[in-house]
Amino acid sequence: MSLEIDRNDEIGQLAQSFQEMERNLHIDRLTGILNRESLIAQIEFRLRGVSRERPLCFALMFIDLDKFKTINDKYGHDEGDKVLIEAAGQLRRAMRKEDAVSRFGGDEFMIYLHDAERASAEAVADKLRLCLQTPIGGRNGEQYHIDASIGFAIYPNDGLDVETLVRVADHHMFEQKRGNRDADTPPPRPC
């Protein structure tokens, strides 16, 4: 039985409050995308339905925004929040309906990429990196430029549970971040 939230009495107000509380359990307040717990619960629900007759293949992507800390430190948390909101929107718009985007925490995001194998996950990671390189408008006409380090894990090849998949995807993301950092570092000057 659903509650009638369009009512203009206390019951309607209570129904609206319950609906808002339920939404807050699943959605990241800042970005409006799924929160970490909700994405993990969705993946675990899908994993419970896996059988020989109902196989499942997916990629779990771990995304860390590069250059975000500099923007946050230089322009303040309000501008940093704008960058997070825009990055979340870019990620969400780039994904298919059957995929899911979540904020893992801070400037980290996770994506469930349905029915994906390694080659398709690599292609999506490249696409997402390009999307996130789109300049973001800031205060006083400032343009913020971010990039992303993206790692992923493939179910079932890289792990059979969410915890393992997150660990593998995070490890691959960190390797890419280290490579990006090394590429940004100019070679040492000769003496």
Accessible surface in RSA format (square Angstrom, percent):
REM  Atomic radii and reference values for relative SASA: ProtOr
REM  Chains: A
REM  Algorithm: Lee & Richards
REM  Probe-radius: 1.40
REM  Slices: 20
REM RES _ NUM      All-atoms   Total-Side   Main-Chain    Non-polar    All polar
REM                ABS   REL    ABS   REL    ABS   REL    ABS   REL    ABS   REL
RES MET A   1   232.56 120.4 142.74  94.5  89.82 213.9 120.77 102.7 111.79 148.1
RES SER A   2    99.07  83.7  77.03 102.8  22.04  50.8  50.01 106.5  49.06  68.7
RES LEU A   3    94.83  52.8  75.59  54.1  19.23  48.3  77.09  54.1  17.74  47.7
RES GLU A   4   115.79  66.5 106.85  80.8   8.94  21.3  38.60  74.7  77.19  63.0
RES ILE A   5    52.18  29.7  50.10  37.3   2.08   5.0  50.10  36.1   2.08   5.6
RES ASP A   6   130.29  91.3 107.61 107.1  22.68  53.6  40.09  94.4  90.20  90.0
RES ARG A   7    90.53  38.0  78.18  39.9  12.35  29.4  26.85  36.7  63.68  38.6
RES ASN A   8   156.29 107.8 115.97 112.1  40.32  97.1  38.34  92.3 117.95 114.0
RES ASP A   9    60.75  42.6  53.16  52.9   7.59  17.9  42.68 100.4  18.07  18.0
RES GLU A  10   144.65  83.0 138.93 105.1   5.72  13.6  51.59  99.8  93.06  76.0
RES ILE A  11    87.15  49.6  85.73  63.9   1.42   3.4  86.61  62.4   0.54   1.5
RES GLY A  12     0.00   0.0   0.00   N/A   0.00   0.0   0.00   0.0   0.00   0.0
RES GLN A  13   116.01  64.9 113.27  82.8   2.75   6.5  35.92  76.5  80.09  60.7
RES LEU A  14    99.97  55.7  96.88  69.3   3.09   7.8  99.60  69.9   0.37   1.0
RES ALA A  15     2.15   2.0   0.25   0.4   1.91   4.3   0.25   0.3   1.91   5.1
RES GLN A  16    90.79  50.8  86.11  62.9   4.68  11.1  23.95  51.0  66.84  50.7
RES SER A  17    57.53  48.6  50.09  66.8   7.44  17.1  25.63  54.6  31.91  44.7
RES PHE A  18    99.04  49.5  95.15  58.9   3.88  10.1  95.31  57.8   3.72  10.7
RES GLN A  19    98.26  54.9  93.09  68.0   5.17  12.3  33.06  70.4  65.20  49.5
RES GLU A  20    89.27  51.2  87.35  66.1   1.92   4.6  39.42  76.3  49.84  40.7
RES MET A  21   106.80  55.3 103.55  68.5   3.25   7.7  67.84  57.7  38.96  51.6
RES GLU A  22   102.77  59.0 100.82  76.3   1.95   4.7  26.92  52.1  75.86  61.9
RES ARG A  23   119.43  50.1 113.23  57.7   6.20  14.8  44.71  61.1  74.72  45.3
RES ASN A  24    45.19  31.2  31.62  30.6  13.57  32.7  13.59  32.7  31.60  30.5
RES LEU A  25   127.13  70.8 113.96  81.5  13.17  33.1 116.48  81.8  10.65  28.7
RES HIS A  26    79.68  43.5  79.68  55.4   0.00   0.0  62.79  64.7  16.89  19.6
RES ILE A  27    35.28  20.1  32.03  23.9   3.25   7.8  32.03  23.1   3.25   8.8
RES ASP A  28    23.18  16.2  20.23  20.1   2.95   7.0   2.92   6.9  20.26  20.2
RES ARG A  29   194.97  81.9 159.75  81.4  35.22  83.9  71.85  98.2 123.12  74.6
RES LEU A  30    56.90  31.7  38.11  27.3  18.79  47.2  43.79  30.8  13.10  35.3
RES THR A  31    10.71   7.6   0.00   0.0  10.71  25.5   1.03   1.4   9.68  14.6
RES GLY A  32    34.41  42.4   0.00   N/A  34.41  42.4  17.91  49.2  16.50  36.9
RES ILE A  33     6.15   3.5   1.68   1.3   4.47  10.8   6.15   4.4   0.00   0.0
RES LEU A  34    30.93  17.2  29.40  21.0   1.53   3.8  29.40  20.6   1.53   4.1
RES ASN A  35    23.14  16.0  23.14  22.4   0.00   0.0  11.97  28.8  11.17  10.8
RES ARG A  36    89.81  37.7  89.25  45.5   0.57   1.3  13.05  17.8  76.76  46.5
RES GLU A  37   113.10  64.9 106.64  80.7   6.45  15.4  64.27 124.3  48.83  39.9
RES SER A  38     8.30   7.0   3.02   4.0   5.27  12.2   4.95  10.5   3.34   4.7
RES LEU A  39     0.59   0.3   0.59   0.4   0.00   0.0   0.59   0.4   0.00   0.0
RES ILE A  40    40.76  23.2  40.76  30.4   0.00   0.0  40.76  29.3   0.00   0.0
RES ALA A  41    55.54  51.1  49.70  76.7   5.84  13.3  52.30  73.6   3.24   8.6
RES GLN A  42    69.37  38.8  65.11  47.6   4.26  10.1  32.01  68.1  37.37  28.3
RES ILE A  43     1.14   0.6   1.14   0.8   0.00   0.0   1.14   0.8   0.00   0.0
RES GLU A  44    76.27  43.8  74.90  56.7   1.37   3.3  17.92  34.7  58.35  47.6
RES PHE A  45   139.32  69.7 135.95  84.2   3.38   8.8 135.95  82.4   3.38   9.7
RES ARG A  46    84.75  35.6  73.47  37.5  11.28  26.9  24.69  33.7  60.07  36.4
RES LEU A  47    30.35  16.9  18.68  13.4  11.67  29.3  18.92  13.3  11.43  30.8
RES ARG A  48   176.26  74.0 139.58  71.2  36.68  87.3  79.87 109.2  96.40  58.4
RES GLY A  49    31.27  38.6   0.00   N/A  31.27  38.6  26.41  72.5   4.86  10.9
RES VAL A  50    49.21  32.4  27.03  24.5  22.19  53.5  27.37  23.8  21.84  59.2
RES SER A  51    46.55  39.3  33.45  44.6  13.10  30.2  40.85  87.0   5.69   8.0
RES ARG A  52   224.77  94.4 192.66  98.2  32.11  76.5  79.07 108.1 145.70  88.3
RES GLU A  53   144.28  82.8 113.29  85.7  30.99  73.8  68.04 131.6  76.24  62.2
RES ARG A  54   166.01  69.7 158.78  80.9   7.23  17.2  56.66  77.4 109.35  66.3
RES PRO A  55   107.58  78.4  84.00  76.6  23.58  85.7  85.96  71.0  21.62 134.4
RES LEU A  56    28.05  15.6  17.88  12.8  10.17  25.6  21.33  15.0   6.72  18.1
RES CYS A  57    30.26  22.9  25.85  28.8   4.41  10.4  19.52  49.5  10.74  11.6
RES PHE A  58     0.05   0.0   0.05   0.0   0.00   0.0   0.05   0.0   0.00   0.0
RES ALA A  59     0.00   0.0   0.00   0.0   0.00   0.0   0.00   0.0   0.00   0.0
RES LEU A  60     0.53   0.3   0.53   0.4   0.00   0.0   0.53   0.4   0.00   0.0
RES MET A  61     0.00   0.0   0.00   0.0   0.00   0.0   0.00   0.0   0.00   0.0
RES PHE A  62     5.88   2.9   5.88   3.6   0.00   0.0   5.88   3.6   0.00   0.0
RES ILE A  63     0.00   0.0   0.00   0.0   0.00   0.0   0.00   0.0   0.00   0.0
RES ASP A  64    12.47   8.7  12.47  12.4   0.00   0.0   0.43   1.0  12.04  12.0
RES LEU A  65     3.88   2.2   0.00   0.0   3.88   9.8   0.00   0.0   3.88  10.4
RES ASP A  66    17.70  12.4  15.15  15.1   2.54   6.0  16.50  38.8   1.19   1.2
RES LYS A  67   108.39  52.9  91.03  55.9  17.36  41.3  56.57  50.9  51.82  55.2
RES PHE A  68    19.06   9.5  18.76  11.6   0.30   0.8  18.76  11.4   0.30   0.9
RES LYS A  69   144.31  70.4 141.46  86.8   2.84   6.8 113.53 102.2  30.77  32.8
RES THR A  70    89.71  63.8  84.53  85.7   5.18  12.3  57.79  77.6  31.92  48.3
RES ILE A  71    11.28   6.4  11.00   8.2   0.28   0.7  11.28   8.1   0.00   0.0
RES ASN A  72    25.46  17.6  22.82  22.1   2.64   6.4   0.38   0.9  25.08  24.2
RES ASP A  73    98.13  68.7  64.58  64.3  33.55  79.3  33.46  78.7  64.67  64.5
RES LYS A  74   147.62  72.0 111.95  68.7  35.67  84.9  72.81  65.5  74.81  79.7
RES TYR A  75    46.25  21.6  37.55  21.4   8.70  22.6  33.26  25.0  12.99  16.0
RES GLY A  76    28.70  35.4   0.00   N/A  28.70  35.4  27.54  75.6   1.15   2.6
RES HIS A  77   132.96  72.7 128.77  89.5   4.19  10.7  87.32  90.0  45.65  53.1
RES ASP A  78   108.18  75.8 102.44 102.0   5.74  13.6  25.36  59.7  82.82  82.6
RES GLU A  79     3.26   1.9   3.26   2.5   0.00   0.0   0.00   0.0   3.26   2.7
RES GLY A  80     0.13   0.2   0.00   N/A   0.13   0.2   0.13   0.3   0.00   0.0
RES ASP A  81    50.70  35.5  50.65  50.4   0.05   0.1   6.81  16.0  43.89  43.8
RES LYS A  82    96.62  47.1  92.31  56.6   4.31  10.3  64.30  57.9  32.31  34.4
RES VAL A  83     0.00   0.0   0.00   0.0   0.00   0.0   0.00   0.0   0.00   0.0
RES LEU A  84     7.51   4.2   7.51   5.4   0.00   0.0   7.51   5.3   0.00   0.0
RES ILE A  85    79.37  45.2  76.50  57.0   2.87   6.9  76.50  55.1   2.87   7.8
RES GLU A  86    60.58  34.8  59.20  44.8   1.38   3.3  12.68  24.5  47.90  39.1
RES ALA A  87     0.00   0.0   0.00   0.0   0.00   0.0   0.00   0.0   0.00   0.0
RES ALA A  88     0.09   0.1   0.09   0.1   0.00   0.0   0.09   0.1   0.00   0.0
RES GLY A  89     5.23   6.4   0.00   N/A   5.23   6.4   4.84  13.3   0.38   0.9
RES GLN A  90    14.28   8.0  11.93   8.7   2.35   5.6   9.07  19.3   5.21   4.0
RES LEU A  91     0.00   0.0   0.00   0.0   0.00   0.0   0.00   0.0   0.00   0.0
RES ARG A  92   117.17  49.2 109.59  55.9   7.58  18.0  53.45  73.0  63.72  38.6
RES ARG A  93   159.12  66.8 125.01  63.7  34.12  81.2  79.37 108.5  79.76  48.3
RES ALA A  94    14.54  13.4   0.80   1.2  13.74  31.3   8.12  11.4   6.42  17.0
RES MET A  95    23.24  12.0   5.01   3.3  18.23  43.4   5.74   4.9  17.51  23.2
RES ARG A  96   111.21  46.7  98.17  50.0  13.03  31.0  67.63  92.4  43.58  26.4
RES LYS A  97   201.19  98.2 164.68 101.0  36.51  86.9 118.92 107.0  82.27  87.6
RES GLU A  98    74.82  43.0  63.71  48.2  11.11  26.5  37.21  72.0  37.61  30.7
RES ASP A  99    14.92  10.4   0.26   0.3  14.65  34.7   0.02   0.1  14.89  14.9
RES ALA A 100    13.95  12.8   8.69  13.4   5.26  12.0  13.95  19.6   0.00   0.0
RES VAL A 101    11.23   7.4   4.74   4.3   6.49  15.6   4.74   4.1   6.49  17.6
RES SER A 102     0.00   0.0   0.00   0.0   0.00   0.0   0.00   0.0   0.00   0.0
RES ARG A 103    38.06  16.0  34.08  17.4   3.98   9.5   2.99   4.1  35.06  21.3
RES PHE A 104    32.78  16.4  29.16  18.1   3.62   9.4  29.25  17.7   3.53  10.1
RES GLY A 105    28.39  35.0   0.00   N/A  28.39  35.0  27.29  74.9   1.10   2.5
RES GLY A 106    48.58  59.9   0.00   N/A  48.58  59.9  36.88 101.2  11.70  26.2
RES ASP A 107    28.80  20.2  27.35  27.2   1.45   3.4   1.79   4.2  27.01  26.9
RES GLU A 108    46.86  26.9  46.86  35.4   0.00   0.0   5.17  10.0  41.69  34.0
RES PHE A 109     0.00   0.0   0.00   0.0   0.00   0.0   0.00   0.0   0.00   0.0
RES MET A 110     0.25   0.1   0.25   0.2   0.00   0.0   0.07   0.1   0.19   0.2
RES ILE A 111     0.00   0.0   0.00   0.0   0.00   0.0   0.00   0.0   0.00   0.0
RES TYR A 112     2.22   1.0   2.22   1.3   0.00   0.0   2.22   1.7   0.00   0.0
RES LEU A 113     3.25   1.8   3.25   2.3   0.00   0.0   3.25   2.3   0.00   0.0
RES HIS A 114    52.40  28.6  52.40  36.4   0.00   0.0  26.03  26.8  26.37  30.7
RES ASP A 115   104.38  73.1  84.62  84.2  19.76  46.7  11.42  26.9  92.96  92.7
RES ALA A 116     2.32   2.1   1.92   3.0   0.40   0.9   2.32   3.3   0.00   0.0
RES GLU A 117   116.65  67.0 115.48  87.4   1.17   2.8  33.89  65.6  82.76  67.6
RES ARG A 118    98.66  41.4  96.53  49.2   2.14   5.1  56.43  77.1  42.23  25.6
RES ALA A 119    78.52  72.2  67.70 104.5  10.82  24.6  70.47  99.2   8.05  21.3
RES SER A 120    51.41  43.4  42.89  57.2   8.53  19.6  47.88 102.0   3.53   4.9
RES ALA A 121     0.00   0.0   0.00   0.0   0.00   0.0   0.00   0.0   0.00   0.0
RES GLU A 122    88.14  50.6  86.42  65.4   1.72   4.1  26.37  51.0  61.77  50.4
RES ALA A 123    61.61  56.6  49.60  76.5  12.01  27.3  55.83  78.6   5.78  15.3
RES VAL A 124    29.34  19.3  29.06  26.3   0.28   0.7  29.34  25.5   0.00   0.0
RES ALA A 125     4.82   4.4   4.82   7.4   0.00   0.0   4.82   6.8   0.00   0.0
RES ASP A 126    80.95  56.7  78.84  78.5   2.11   5.0  25.18  59.3  55.77  55.6
RES LYS A 127   101.58  49.6  96.80  59.4   4.78  11.4  62.12  55.9  39.46  42.0
RES LEU A 128     0.00   0.0   0.00   0.0   0.00   0.0   0.00   0.0   0.00   0.0
RES ARG A 129    41.87  17.6  41.87  21.3   0.00   0.0  24.09  32.9  17.79  10.8
RES LEU A 130   125.74  70.0 117.12  83.8   8.62  21.7 117.42  82.5   8.32  22.4
RES CYS A 131    36.80  27.8  30.37  33.9   6.43  15.1   8.53  21.6  28.27  30.5
RES LEU A 132     0.00   0.0   0.00   0.0   0.00   0.0   0.00   0.0   0.00   0.0
RES GLN A 133    72.83  40.7  62.98  46.0   9.85  23.5  21.85  46.5  50.98  38.7
RES THR A 134    71.17  50.6  66.20  67.1   4.97  11.8  49.69  66.7  21.48  32.5
RES PRO A 135    63.10  46.0  48.51  44.2  14.58  53.0  48.51  40.1  14.58  90.6
RES ILE A 136     8.43   4.8   6.08   4.5   2.35   5.7   8.43   6.1   0.00   0.0
RES GLY A 137    49.46  61.0   0.00   N/A  49.46  61.0  25.31  69.5  24.15  54.1
RES GLY A 138    17.35  21.4   0.00   N/A  17.35  21.4   2.09   5.7  15.26  34.2
RES ARG A 139   106.35  44.7  97.21  49.6   9.14  21.8  49.82  68.1  56.53  34.3
RES ASN A 140   144.99 100.0  97.90  94.6  47.09 113.4  40.72  98.0 104.27 100.8
RES GLY A 141    66.83  82.4   0.00   N/A  66.83  82.4  39.93 109.6  26.90  60.2
RES GLU A 142    66.11  38.0  60.92  46.1   5.19  12.4   6.68  12.9  59.44  48.5
RES GLN A 143    92.89  51.9  79.16  57.9  13.74  32.7  38.09  81.1  54.80  41.6
RES TYR A 144     4.05   1.9   2.18   1.2   1.87   4.9   3.92   2.9   0.13   0.2
RES HIS A 145    96.99  53.0  89.37  62.1   7.62  19.5  62.85  64.8  34.14  39.7
RES ILE A 146     3.23   1.8   0.03   0.0   3.20   7.7   0.03   0.0   3.20   8.7
RES ASP A 147    29.45  20.6  29.45  29.3   0.00   0.0   2.07   4.9  27.38  27.3
RES ALA A 148     0.00   0.0   0.00   0.0   0.00   0.0   0.00   0.0   0.00   0.0
RES SER A 149     0.00   0.0   0.00   0.0   0.00   0.0   0.00   0.0   0.00   0.0
RES ILE A 150     7.81   4.4   0.00   0.0   7.81  18.8   0.00   0.0   7.81  21.2
RES GLY A 151     1.75   2.2   0.00   N/A   1.75   2.2   1.75   4.8   0.00   0.0
RES PHE A 152    23.08  11.5  21.35  13.2   1.73   4.5  21.35  12.9   1.73   5.0
RES ALA A 153     0.06   0.1   0.00   0.0   0.06   0.1   0.00   0.0   0.06   0.2
RES ILE A 154     3.32   1.9   3.32   2.5   0.00   0.0   3.32   2.4   0.00   0.0
RES TYR A 155    17.52   8.2  17.50  10.0   0.02   0.0   1.71   1.3  15.80  19.5
RES PRO A 156    60.67  44.2  52.35  47.7   8.32  30.3  52.47  43.3   8.20  51.0
RES ASN A 157   118.72  81.9  78.50  75.9  40.22  96.9  23.18  55.8  95.53  92.3
RES ASP A 158    36.19  25.4  21.66  21.6  14.53  34.4   7.23  17.0  28.96  28.9
RES GLY A 159    11.04  13.6   0.00   N/A  11.04  13.6  10.30  28.3   0.74   1.7
RES LEU A 160   126.58  70.5 110.17  78.8  16.40  41.2 110.17  77.4  16.40  44.1
RES ASP A 161    68.15  47.7  67.57  67.3   0.58   1.4  37.63  88.6  30.53  30.4
RES VAL A 162     6.28   4.1   3.92   3.5   2.36   5.7   3.92   3.4   2.36   6.4
RES GLU A 163   128.47  73.8 117.98  89.3  10.49  25.0  46.38  89.7  82.09  67.0
RES THR A 164    32.27  23.0  32.27  32.7   0.00   0.0  21.18  28.4  11.09  16.8
RES LEU A 165     0.06   0.0   0.06   0.0   0.00   0.0   0.06   0.0   0.00   0.0
RES VAL A 166    24.28  16.0  24.18  21.9   0.10   0.3  24.28  21.1   0.00   0.0
RES ARG A 167   136.78  57.4 130.89  66.7   5.89  14.0  71.54  97.8  65.24  39.5
RES VAL A 168    35.52  23.4  33.12  30.0   2.40   5.8  35.52  30.9   0.00   0.0
RES ALA A 169     0.24   0.2   0.24   0.4   0.00   0.0   0.24   0.3   0.00   0.0
RES ASP A 170    54.69  38.3  54.69  54.4   0.00   0.0   4.10   9.6  50.60  50.5
RES HIS A 171    97.08  53.1  92.82  64.5   4.26  10.9  62.66  64.6  34.42  40.1
RES HIS A 172    71.46  39.1  66.97  46.6   4.49  11.5  48.89  50.4  22.57  26.3
RES MET A 173     8.37   4.3   8.37   5.5   0.00   0.0   8.37   7.1   0.00   0.0
RES PHE A 174    98.48  49.3  98.48  61.0   0.00   0.0  98.48  59.7   0.00   0.0
RES GLU A 175    80.57  46.3  70.72  53.5   9.85  23.4  24.41  47.2  56.16  45.9
RES GLN A 176    53.64  30.0  45.04  32.9   8.60  20.5  24.35  51.8  29.29  22.2
RES LYS A 177    38.12  18.6  37.87  23.2   0.25   0.6  26.40  23.8  11.72  12.5
RES ARG A 178   111.89  47.0 111.89  57.0   0.00   0.0  43.39  59.3  68.49  41.5
RES GLY A 179    38.82  47.9   0.00   N/A  38.82  47.9  32.68  89.7   6.14  13.7
RES ASN A 180    44.50  30.7  42.02  40.6   2.48   6.0  15.70  37.8  28.80  27.8
RES ARG A 181   125.94  52.9 121.80  62.1   4.14   9.9  65.17  89.1  60.78  36.8
RES ASP A 182    95.19  66.7  82.23  81.8  12.96  30.6  29.07  68.4  66.12  65.9
RES ALA A 183    86.91  79.9  46.92  72.4  39.99  91.0  59.08  83.2  27.83  73.7
RES ASP A 184   105.69  74.0  77.50  77.1  28.19  66.7  30.89  72.7  74.80  74.6
RES THR A 185    85.66  60.9  71.58  72.6  14.08  33.6  57.72  77.5  27.94  42.2
RES PRO A 186   103.45  75.4  89.94  82.0  13.51  49.1  96.08  79.3   7.37  45.8
RES PRO A 187   112.24  81.8  97.80  89.1  14.45  52.5 104.04  85.9   8.20  51.0
RES PRO A 188   128.02  93.3 102.15  93.1  25.87  94.0 112.95  93.3  15.08  93.7
RES ARG A 189   216.95  91.1 194.61  99.2  22.34  53.2  68.11  93.1 148.84  90.2
RES PRO A 190   130.95  95.4 100.80  91.9  30.16 109.6 112.54  92.9  18.42 114.5
RES CYS A 191   178.11 134.7 101.38 113.1  76.72 180.3  72.05 182.6 106.05 114.4
END  Absolute sums over single chains surface
CHAIN  1 A    11790.2       9894.4       1895.8       6349.8       5440.4
END  Absolute sums over all chains
TOTAL         11790.2       9894.4       1895.8       6349.8       5440.4
